[in-house]
């Protein structure tokens, strides 16, 4: 988590519209992921990264 904290800080400073667009892009990638473990990590990424309000 320490590695992600600076990234999360930067992402939180993005405008709401940009955070939503990035979250949608990540979700799109998650839907296309066939490996179950990677799918779960990708699916949880927007929340983990603080992209969701």
MMTF fields as JSON, N, C-alpha, C and O atoms, coordinates in Angstrom:
{
  "mmtfVersion": "1.0.0",
  "mmtfProducer": "UNKNOWN",
  "numBonds": 211,
  "numAtoms": 212,
  "numGroups": 53,
  "numChains": 1,
  "numModels": 1,
  "chainsPerModel": [1],
  "groupsPerChain": [53],
  "chainIdList": ["A"],
  "bondAtomList": [4, 2, 8, 6, 12, 10, 16, 14, 20, 18, 24, 22, 28, 26, 32, 30, 36, 34, 40, 38, 44, 42, 48, 46, 52, 50, 56, 54, 60, 58, 64, 62, 68, 66, 72, 70, 76, 74, 80, 78, 84, 82, 88, 86, 92, 90, 96, 94, 100, 98, 104, 102, 108, 106, 112, 110, 116, 114, 120, 118, 124, 122, 128, 126, 132, 130, 136, 134, 140, 138, 144, 142, 148, 146, 152, 150, 156, 154, 160, 158, 164, 162, 168, 166, 172, 170, 176, 174, 180, 178, 184, 182, 188, 186, 192, 190, 196, 194, 200, 198, 204, 202, 208, 206],
  "bondOrderList": [1, 1, 1, 1, 1, 1, 1, 1, 1, 1, 1, 1, 1, 1, 1, 1, 1, 1, 1, 1, 1, 1, 1, 1, 1, 1, 1, 1, 1, 1, 1, 1, 1, 1, 1, 1, 1, 1, 1, 1, 1, 1, 1, 1, 1, 1, 1, 1, 1, 1, 1, 1],
  "groupList": [{"groupName": "UNK", "atomNameList": ["N", "CA", "C", "O"], "elementList": ["N", "C", "C", "O"], "formalChargeList": [0, 0, 0, 0], "bondAtomList": [1, 0, 2, 1, 3, 2], "bondOrderList": [1, 1, 2], "singleLetterCode": "X", "chemCompType": "L-PEPTIDE LINKING"}],
  "groupTypeList": [0, 0, 0, 0, 0, 0, 0, 0, 0, 0, 0, 0, 0, 0, 0, 0, 0, 0, 0, 0, 0, 0, 0, 0, 0, 0, 0, 0, 0, 0, 0, 0, 0, 0, 0, 0, 0, 0, 0, 0, 0, 0, 0, 0, 0, 0, 0, 0, 0, 0, 0, 0, 0],
  "groupIdList": [1, 2, 3, 4, 5, 6, 7, 8, 9, 10, 11, 12, 13, 14, 15, 16, 17, 18, 19, 20, 21, 22, 23, 24, 25, 26, 27, 28, 29, 30, 31, 32, 33, 34, 35, 36, 37, 38, 39, 40, 41, 42, 43, 44, 45, 46, 47, 48, 49, 50, 51, 52, 53],
  "secStructList": [7, 2, 2, 2, 2, 2, 2, 2, 2, 2, 2, 2, 6, 1, 7, 2, 2, 2, 2, 2, 2, 2, 2, 2, 2, 2, 2, 2, 2, 2, 2, 2, 7, 7, 1, 2, 2, 2, 2, 2, 2, 2, 2, 2, 2, 2, 2, 2, 6, 6, 7, 7, 7],
  "xCoordList": [0.828, 0.0, 0.867, 0.463, 2.045, 2.916, 3.285, 3.427, 3.44, 3.785, 2.636, 2.862, 1.419, 0.252, -0.12, -0.791, 0.29, -0.144, 0.173, -0.702, 1.387, 1.626, 0.765, 0.32, 0.535, -0.306, -1.74, -2.386, -2.223, -3.585, -3.72, -4.729, -2.709, -2.736, -2.833, -3.601, -2.062, -2.116, -3.468, -4.019, -3.995, -5.279, -6.422, -7.36, -6.351, -7.418, -7.445, -8.47, -6.315, -6.259, -6.778, -6.913, -7.07, -7.632, -9.062, -9.764, -9.486, -10.901, -11.804, -11.414, -12.988, -13.944, -14.167, -14.212, -14.304, -14.552, -13.388, -13.616, -12.17, -11.004, -10.92, -10.556, -11.253, -11.26, -12.295, -12.036, -13.465, -14.517, -14.086, -14.326, -13.459, -13.01, -11.955, -11.979, -11.036, -10.007, -10.631, -10.249, -11.585, -12.27, -13.001, -12.987, -13.635, -14.345, -13.371, -13.667, -12.224, -11.217, -10.69, -10.518, -10.437, -9.976, -11.047, -10.734, -12.299, -13.394, -13.529, -13.838, -13.299, -13.333, -12.255, -12.505, -11.062, -9.96, -10.298, -9.997, -10.918, -11.285, -12.263, -12.149, -13.215, -14.203, -13.565, -14.044, -12.487, -11.819, -10.788, -10.308, -10.445, -9.426, -10.0, -11.092, -9.265, -9.734, -9.16, -9.737, -8.049, -7.47, -8.281, -8.356, -8.888, -9.771, -9.105, -9.733, -7.869, -7.188, -6.922, -7.152, -6.442, -6.181, -7.485, -7.527, -8.542, -9.853, -10.302, -10.764, -10.167, -10.588, -9.765, -10.322, -8.462, -7.598, -7.976, -8.087, -8.172, -8.546, -9.919, -10.13, -10.838, -12.203, -12.198, -12.987, -11.32, -11.242, -10.361, -10.381, -9.591, -8.618, -9.214, -8.634, -10.322, -10.838, -11.125, -10.837, -11.676, -11.938, -10.636, -10.451, -9.737, -8.447, -7.676, -7.018, -7.753, -7.014, -7.736, -7.235, -8.901, -9.631, -10.292, -10.544, -10.58, -11.196, -12.694, -13.293, -13.293, -14.742, -15.069, -14.455, -16.025, -16.404, -17.191, -17.583],
  "yCoordList": [-1.2, 0.0, 1.256, 2.279, 1.195, 2.364, 2.824, 4.021, 1.879, 2.217, 2.967, 3.854, 2.607, 3.206, 4.576, 5.35, 4.892, 6.14, 7.387, 8.242, 7.536, 8.727, 8.751, 9.814, 7.586, 7.5, 7.885, 8.636, 7.378, 7.692, 9.19, 9.786, 9.802, 11.247, 12.021, 12.978, 11.613, 12.282, 12.092, 13.032, 10.879, 10.592, 11.359, 11.768, 11.554, 12.293, 13.759, 14.429, 14.255, 15.646, 15.839, 16.971, 14.746, 14.846, 15.372, 15.139, 16.066, 16.471, 15.232, 14.161, 15.394, 14.283, 13.572, 12.343, 14.334, 13.745, 12.839, 11.774, 13.237, 12.429, 11.175, 10.106, 11.298, 10.118, 9.107, 7.904, 9.593, 8.701, 8.016, 6.822, 8.761, 8.183, 7.113, 6.066, 7.361, 6.368, 5.137, 4.013, 5.332, 4.2, 3.363, 2.134, 4.011, 3.286, 2.497, 1.372, 3.078, 2.391, 1.159, 0.1, 1.299, 0.164, -0.92, -2.106, -0.523, -1.502, -2.232, -3.423, -1.525, -2.151, -3.226, -4.328, -2.894, -3.865, -5.055, -6.198, -4.786, -5.864, -6.828, -8.042, -6.301, -7.15, -8.052, -9.158, -7.579, -8.365, -9.338, -10.212, -9.199, -10.064, -11.467, -11.622, -12.481, -13.863, -14.576, -15.56, -14.106, -14.71, -14.232, -13.028, -15.149, -14.76, -13.855, -12.916, -14.118, -13.31, -11.893, -10.906, -11.817, -10.501, -9.746, -8.524, -10.463, -9.844, -9.171, -8.03, -9.873, -9.333, -8.105, -7.105, -8.169, -7.032, -5.824, -4.709, -6.045, -4.949, -4.394, -3.181, -5.269, -4.845, -3.972, -3.032, -4.268, -3.516, -2.27, -1.426, -2.144, -1.074, 0.344, 1.172, 0.659, 2.021, 2.429, 3.557, 1.533, 1.839, 1.935, 2.852, 0.99, 0.972, 2.252, 2.785, 2.748, 3.935, 5.237, 6.321, 5.138, 6.333, 7.068, 8.269, 6.366, 7.014, 7.193, 8.041, 6.422, 6.477, 7.401, 7.326, 8.251, 9.215, 8.566, 9.238],
  "zCoordList": [0.0, 0.0, 0.0, -0.552, 0.606, 0.637, -0.761, -1.012, -1.665, -3.04, -3.714, -4.537, -3.363, -4.008, -3.443, -4.126, -2.23, -1.597, -2.414, -2.553, -2.967, -3.8, -5.064, -5.498, -5.644, -6.839, -6.489, -7.221, -5.388, -4.942, -4.718, -5.094, -4.108, -3.884, -5.189, -5.293, -6.177, -7.482, -8.161, -8.734, -8.094, -8.743, -8.096, -8.779, -6.8, -6.104, -6.522, -6.392, -7.024, -7.469, -8.886, -9.349, -9.574, -10.92, -10.852, -9.868, -11.875, -11.922, -11.907, -12.371, -11.378, -11.25, -12.574, -12.622, -13.637, -14.958, -15.373, -15.946, -15.099, -15.447, -14.581, -15.072, -13.299, -12.42, -12.89, -12.892, -13.288, -13.786, -15.079, -15.26, -15.968, -17.238, -16.997, -17.644, -16.083, -15.763, -15.125, -15.449, -14.224, -13.588, -14.631, -14.558, -15.592, -16.651, -17.524, -17.927, -17.812, -18.605, -17.871, -18.473, -16.588, -15.783, -15.731, -15.834, -15.572, -15.542, -16.866, -16.895, -17.952, -19.268, -19.368, -19.857, -18.904, -18.907, -18.012, -18.354, -16.877, -15.951, -16.609, -16.438, -17.354, -18.016, -19.058, -19.308, -19.663, -20.705, -20.148, -20.872, -18.879, -18.259, -18.055, -17.507, -18.494, -18.377, -17.16, -16.698, -16.639, -15.433, -14.225, -13.981, -13.465, -12.358, -11.317, -10.827, -10.981, -9.963, -10.482, -9.782, -11.705, -12.299, -12.532, -12.397, -12.879, -13.072, -11.772, -11.787, -10.663, -9.374, -8.997, -8.545, -9.175, -8.851, -9.709, -9.2, -11.001, -11.896, -11.53, -11.558, -11.192, -10.84, -9.591, -9.494, -8.634, -7.379, -7.489, -6.594, -8.568, -8.699, -8.591, -7.888, -9.241, -9.109, -7.666, -7.268, -6.906, -5.49, -4.71, -3.91, -4.945, -4.259, -4.532, -3.638, -5.758, -6.152, -5.804, -6.103, -5.18, -4.765, -5.908, -5.808, -6.999, -8.152, -7.989, -8.651, -7.135, -6.947, -5.777, -4.712, -5.994, -4.947, -3.839, -2.885]
}
